Amino acid sequence: MNQKLQALIDFLDGSKSVFHAVDLLKKRLEGEGYCALSEGDKWNLQKGGKYYMTRGGAALIAFRIPGEVPTGFMLSAAHCDRPTFKVKENGVLSGTYTRLSTEKYGGMLMAPWLDRPLSVAGRAVVETEQGVESRLIDIDRDLLLIPNVAIHMNRKANDGYTYNPAVDTIPLMGGKDCAKQFEKLLEETAGGKVLGHDLTLYVRQKATVWGLNEEYISAAALDDLQCVWCCTEGFVASAESKAIPVLCVFDSEEVGSSSLQGADSNLLESVLERICAALDLPMAQLLSNALLVSADNAHAVHPNHPEFADSQNAPVVNGGVALKFNANQRYTTDGVSAALWRKICQKADVPVQTYCNRADIPGGSTLGNISLNHVSVRSLDLGLPQLAMHSCYETAGVQDTLDFVKAMTVFYSSALRSSGDGVWELL
């Protein structure tokens, strides 16, 4: 298997929660010589320095300082969360069986979660002699399952059944005598008394490459870990330019981005301000020569339901990265940013597709327009075409993945110069 593709599969399989995804990104960056910064410390940034910082264990921003005086920023933003079920406080439900009480996180396709092995991952906050400590948790075994109701008892199961998350999607964990075992298992895994937790369910099925020519990849959380991985690989592989390259990975996109570590926080603005302050650079001037790629997967035309797509802007899997357009600015791509991205893809020798919602089927928003509320820069939205978005197991294209890494490598090796009179140049 292609080495890059295997690295993506390893990242997808290891990212069992937002906290695990960010931990893997940290290790990847540290392996490339990036140094950790703390928000609570003064930043002393050096020319040629490579840095990253995290917030809440669930968001990460990395950047490099070029050797010469930078003229702008080249930024990308993707998100590491996915629709799932969050474990409630006091979540053990005892009775005839022992079950685990959960709550929906984000807008999901619910049916695919049923009748497949599941487990629990995230972070636990453990009591220590020094205070409380956050620790990664992964109960790495087939622990849970949400059983369907038999067709004999639910004759409407194939007629558009509506799932009630308070009833239909409560996972089964054990028999009636198991009520106290989950708390014990959690504390054994965490290595101490658990005072708080942020735990979610994940599917146990591994990522796989399939198809007649092994052209498809299926996994949990392709939306948006596929874009996270591609942006990171392009960021790491890129050459120095006259711009400061910035990699942003946010949490909470699936629930509106309004969190401490979401795109609607002060995170990106604060980091850019601190970079400019440490280097004694005028932030407004650098932002005028900045370009933001908001990377979040796009809907591919469905093989069985092409009628849901806009007939002229329906990307296909493995047809190229899709530029996303929306008249109401749910996506931020405009004529200028689309042209700039097409120039980047020309240089990278990769194809470009376009995506628009069908006019009578409204779509969701993503990171671009939310980020612009805090940092106003020229921006574009794009994504890798995929099927079954917001299922617990999604499908996308192998070639699209490799092409996006190439395009992001060129993007991060570039700088933008605006003349102010309607001319934009990629350096």
C-alpha positions in Angstrom: 0.0 0.0 0.0 1.1 3.6 -0.7 3.1 4.8 2.4 1.1 8.0 2.6 -2.2 6.1 2.5 -1.1 3.8 5.2 -0.1 6.9 7.3 -3.7 8.2 6.8 -5.2 4.9 7.8 -3.1 4.8 11.0 -4.2 8.3 11.8 -7.8 7.6 11.3 -7.7 4.4 13.3 -5.8 6.1 16.2 -8.1 9.2 16.3 -10.8 7.6 18.5 -11.8 11.0 20.0 -10.9 14.6 19.4 -8.3 14.3 22.1 -6.6 11.3 20.5 -6.5 13.1 17.1 -4.8 16.2 18.6 -2.4 13.9 20.5 -1.4 12.2 17.2 -0.9 15.6 15.5 1.3 16.7 18.3 3.5 13.7 17.9 3.6 14.1 14.2 4.8 17.8 14.5 7.3 17.0 17.3 8.8 14.4 15.0 9.3 17.2 12.5 11.0 19.4 15.0 8.1 21.6 16.1 8.3 23.0 19.6 5.3 23.3 22.0 4.2 26.7 23.2 1.9 27.4 26.2 -0.7 30.1 26.1 0.3 30.9 29.7 3.9 31.7 28.8 5.6 34.6 27.0 6.4 33.6 23.4 9.9 34.2 22.2 9.8 33.3 18.5 12.9 32.9 16.4 13.5 33.2 12.6 13.3 29.7 11.2 11.5 28.5 14.3 8.7 25.8 14.1 6.0 25.9 16.8 2.6 24.6 17.8 0.2 25.1 20.6 -3.0 23.4 21.8 -6.1 24.5 23.7 -8.2 22.2 25.8 -6.5 19.1 24.4 -8.9 19.3 21.5 -7.6 22.1 19.2 -4.2 22.8 17.7 -2.5 25.6 15.8 1.0 25.1 14.3 3.1 27.7 12.4 6.6 28.4 11.2 8.6 31.7 11.2 10.4 32.3 7.8 14.0 33.4 7.7 13.2 36.7 6.1 10.6 39.3 7.1 7.2 37.7 6.4 4.7 39.6 4.2 1.5 37.7 5.1 -0.1 34.4 6.3 -1.1 31.3 4.5 -3.7 29.5 6.7 -5.8 26.4 6.6 -8.6 25.4 9.0 -10.1 21.9 9.5 -11.9 20.3 12.4 -11.2 17.1 14.4 -14.7 16.4 15.9 -17.3 14.2 14.4 -21.0 13.4 15.1 -21.1 10.8 17.9 -22.7 10.0 21.2 -21.4 11.6 24.4 -21.4 9.6 27.6 -23.6 11.3 30.2 -22.7 12.0 33.8 -24.1 9.2 36.0 -24.4 7.3 32.8 -24.9 3.7 33.9 -28.5 2.5 33.5 -29.2 -0.6 35.5 -32.2 -2.9 35.3 -32.8 -6.1 33.3 -29.7 -5.2 31.4 -26.8 -2.7 32.1 -26.8 0.1 29.6 -24.9 3.4 29.1 -26.8 6.6 28.9 -25.6 8.9 26.1 -26.6 12.1 24.3 -26.3 12.9 20.6 -23.4 15.2 19.6 -23.9 16.9 16.3 -26.2 16.0 13.4 -25.8 12.3 12.6 -27.2 9.5 10.5 -28.4 7.3 13.4 -29.2 4.0 11.8 -25.6 3.0 11.0 -24.7 3.1 14.6 -26.9 0.1 15.4 -25.7 -3.6 15.5 -22.0 -2.9 15.4 -19.3 -3.2 18.1 -18.6 0.1 19.9 -16.4 1.4 22.6 -15.6 4.5 24.6 -12.7 7.0 24.3 -11.8 10.6 25.2 -10.3 12.1 28.3 -10.7 11.5 32.0 -9.7 14.0 34.7 -8.1 12.1 37.5 -7.3 13.1 41.1 -3.6 13.3 41.9 -1.5 14.6 44.8 -0.7 17.6 42.7 -4.3 18.4 41.8 -6.3 17.0 38.9 -4.7 15.6 35.7 -6.2 15.1 32.2 -5.5 11.6 30.8 -6.4 10.0 27.5 -8.8 7.1 27.8 -9.5 4.4 25.3 -11.2 1.2 26.4 -9.7 -0.7 23.6 -12.2 -3.7 23.3 -15.6 -4.5 21.9 -17.5 -3.1 24.9 -20.9 -1.9 23.6 -23.6 -2.5 21.0 -26.9 -0.7 20.2 -29.3 -3.5 19.2 -32.0 -3.1 16.6 -35.6 -4.1 17.3 -36.4 -7.2 15.3 -38.6 -6.6 12.2 -41.3 -8.9 13.8 -41.7 -6.3 16.6 -41.2 -3.1 14.5 -42.9 -3.7 11.2 -42.2 0.0 10.2 -38.4 -0.4 10.5 -38.0 -0.2 6.7 -40.7 2.5 6.1 -38.8 5.6 7.3 -38.5 4.8 11.0 -37.7 7.8 13.3 -35.2 7.0 15.9 -35.6 8.5 19.4 -32.1 9.1 21.0 -33.6 8.7 24.5 -34.8 5.2 23.7 -33.6 3.6 20.5 -29.8 4.4 20.6 -28.9 3.5 24.2 -26.0 1.0 24.0 -26.1 -2.3 25.8 -23.1 -3.0 28.0 -23.8 -6.1 30.1 -26.2 -8.1 32.2 -28.2 -6.9 35.2 -25.3 -7.6 37.7 -22.8 -5.3 35.9 -23.9 -1.9 37.1 -20.8 -1.0 39.1 -18.3 -2.5 36.6 -18.1 0.5 34.2 -16.9 3.0 36.8 -14.3 0.4 37.9 -13.2 -0.2 34.4 -12.9 3.5 33.7 -10.8 4.1 36.8 -8.5 1.2 36.0 -8.0 2.5 32.5 -7.4 6.1 33.7 -5.1 5.0 36.5 -6.9 6.8 39.4 -10.1 8.2 40.8 -12.0 9.9 38.0 -13.5 13.3 39.0 -14.7 14.3 35.5 -14.7 13.1 31.9 -15.4 13.9 28.3 -16.1 10.5 26.7 -17.7 9.6 23.4 -18.5 6.4 21.6 -16.6 5.2 18.6 -17.0 2.4 16.1 -14.6 -0.5 16.3 -14.4 -1.1 12.6 -11.0 -0.1 11.2 -10.4 2.1 8.1 -10.1 0.1 4.9 -9.2 0.6 1.2 -11.5 -1.2 -1.2 -13.0 -1.2 -4.7 -12.1 -3.0 -8.0 -9.0 -0.9 -8.2 -8.7 -0.1 -4.5 -9.9 3.4 -5.3 -12.1 4.0 -2.2 -11.3 4.5 1.5 -13.9 4.0 4.2 -13.5 4.9 7.9 -15.0 6.7 10.8 -14.7 10.5 10.9 -13.4 11.1 7.3 -15.4 14.3 7.8 -13.1 15.9 8.8 -10.0 14.0 9.8 -9.2 13.3 6.1 -8.8 17.1 5.6 -7.0 17.5 8.9 -4.4 14.9 7.8 -4.0 16.3 4.3 -3.5 19.8 5.5 -1.0 18.6 8.1 1.0 16.6 5.6 1.0 19.6 3.1 2.1 21.9 5.9 4.9 19.7 7.1 6.2 19.0 3.5 6.0 22.6 2.3 9.0 24.8 1.5 9.7 28.2 3.0 8.0 31.2 1.4 7.6 34.9 2.2 4.5 34.0 4.3 4.0 32.5 7.7 2.3 29.1 7.2 -0.4 28.4 9.8 -2.2 25.1 10.4 -5.4 25.3 12.4 -7.3 22.3 13.7 -10.5 23.2 15.6 -13.0 21.3 17.8 -16.8 21.7 18.1 -17.5 22.4 14.4 -20.3 19.8 14.4 -22.2 21.8 17.1 -21.6 25.3 15.9 -18.0 26.0 16.8 -18.9 28.0 20.0 -16.5 26.5 22.5 -13.2 27.4 24.1 -11.4 25.5 21.3 -13.8 26.1 18.4 -13.5 28.4 15.4 -15.9 30.8 17.0 -13.5 31.4 19.9 -10.6 33.9 20.1 -8.1 31.1 19.4 -6.9 32.0 15.9 -7.1 35.7 16.5 -5.1 35.4 19.7 -2.4 33.2 18.1 -1.9 35.6 15.1 -1.8 38.6 17.4 0.9 36.9 19.5 3.0 36.0 16.5 2.9 39.6 15.2 3.6 41.0 18.7 6.6 38.7 19.2 8.0 39.6 15.8 7.1 43.3 16.0 5.0 43.1 12.8 1.9 45.0 11.8 -0.9 42.5 11.9 -3.3 44.4 9.7 -0.7 44.6 6.9 0.0 40.9 7.1 -3.7 40.0 7.0 -4.1 42.0 3.8 -1.7 39.5 2.2 -3.3 36.4 3.7 -5.3 33.5 2.3 -7.4 31.0 4.4 -8.3 27.5 3.1 -11.4 26.3 5.1 -11.1 22.5 4.5 -14.2 20.4 5.3 -15.4 17.5 3.2 -18.0 18.0 0.4 -20.9 15.8 -0.7 -20.1 13.7 -3.7 -22.9 12.9 -6.1 -24.6 9.7 -4.8 -24.5 6.7 -7.1 -28.1 5.8 -6.3 -29.5 9.2 -5.8 -28.0 11.7 -8.3 -31.2 13.8 -8.0 -30.0 15.3 -4.7 -27.1 17.0 -6.3 -26.9 20.2 -8.4 -26.6 18.9 -11.9 -23.7 21.2 -12.9 -21.8 21.3 -9.6 -21.8 17.7 -8.5 -18.3 16.4 -7.6 -17.5 12.7 -8.0 -15.2 10.7 -5.8 -11.6 10.8 -7.1 -12.5 13.6 -9.5 -10.5 16.2 -7.6 -10.8 18.5 -4.6 -14.1 20.4 -4.6 -14.4 24.2 -4.3 -17.6 24.9 -2.4 -19.8 27.9 -3.3 -22.9 29.4 -1.7 -24.7 32.6 -2.5 -25.5 33.3 1.2 -21.9 32.9 2.3 -22.3 29.6 4.2 -19.1 28.9 2.1 -16.7 31.8 1.7 -15.3 31.1 -1.8 -15.6 34.0 -4.2 -14.3 34.6 -7.7 -10.8 35.8 -6.5 -10.2 33.0 -4.0 -11.5 30.4 -6.5 -9.1 31.7 -9.1 -6.2 31.6 -6.6 -7.0 28.0 -5.7 -7.2 27.0 -9.3 -3.7 28.5 -9.9 -2.4 26.5 -6.9 -3.9 23.3 -8.3 -2.4 24.0 -11.8 1.0 24.2 -10.2 0.4 21.0 -8.2 -1.0 19.3 -11.4 -4.2 18.2 -9.6 -7.8 18.5 -10.8 -10.4 20.8 -9.3 -14.2 20.3 -9.1 -17.0 22.5 -7.9 -19.8 21.9 -5.4 -23.0 23.9 -4.9 -26.1 22.7 -3.0 -29.2 22.1 -5.0 -31.1 25.3 -4.7 -34.0 23.8 -2.8 -31.8 21.7 -0.4 -29.9 24.0 2.0 -26.5 22.9 3.3 -24.6 23.6 6.5 -21.9 26.1 7.2 -18.4 25.3 8.2 -15.2 26.9 9.5 -14.5 29.6 7.0 -17.4 32.0 7.6 -17.1 31.5 11.4 -13.4 32.2 11.5 -13.9 35.4 9.5 -15.9 36.8 12.4 -12.7 37.0 14.3 -10.0 37.3 11.6 -11.0 38.9 8.3 -8.9 37.5 5.5 -9.6 36.3 2.0 -10.9 32.8 2.2 -12.2 29.8 0.3 -14.1 26.7 1.3 -13.3 23.3 -0.2 -13.5 19.6 0.6 -12.8 16.1 -0.5 -15.9 14.5 -2.1 -17.4 11.8 0.1 -20.4 9.6 0.5 -22.5 9.0 3.6 -21.4 12.2 5.4 -22.2 12.1 9.1 -22.6 8.3 9.1 -20.4 6.6 11.7 -18.5 5.0 8.7 -18.0 7.2 5.6 -16.4 6.8 2.2 -14.1 9.0 0.1 -11.5 8.6 -2.6 -7.8 7.5 -2.4 -6.7 9.7 -5.4 -8.4 12.7 -4.0 -6.5 12.3 -0.7 -3.1 12.2 -2.5 -4.0 15.1 -4.7 -5.1 17.3 -1.8 -1.7 16.7 -0.1 0.1 17.8 -3.2 -2.1 20.9 -3.5 -1.7 21.8 0.2 2.1 21.4 -0.2 2.1 24.0 -3.0 -0.3 26.2 -1.0 1.9 26.3 2.0 5.0 26.8 -0.1 3.4 30.0 -1.5 2.7 33.6 -0.4 0.0 36.0 -1.5 0.6 39.5 -2.7 -2.2 41.9 -3.2 -1.6 45.2 -5.1 -4.8 46.8 -3.8 -6.0 47.6 -7.4 -7.6 44.3 -8.3 -4.4 42.2 -8.9 -3.4 39.2 -6.7 -0.2 37.3 -7.2 0.9 34.0 -5.8 4.7 34.1 -5.0 
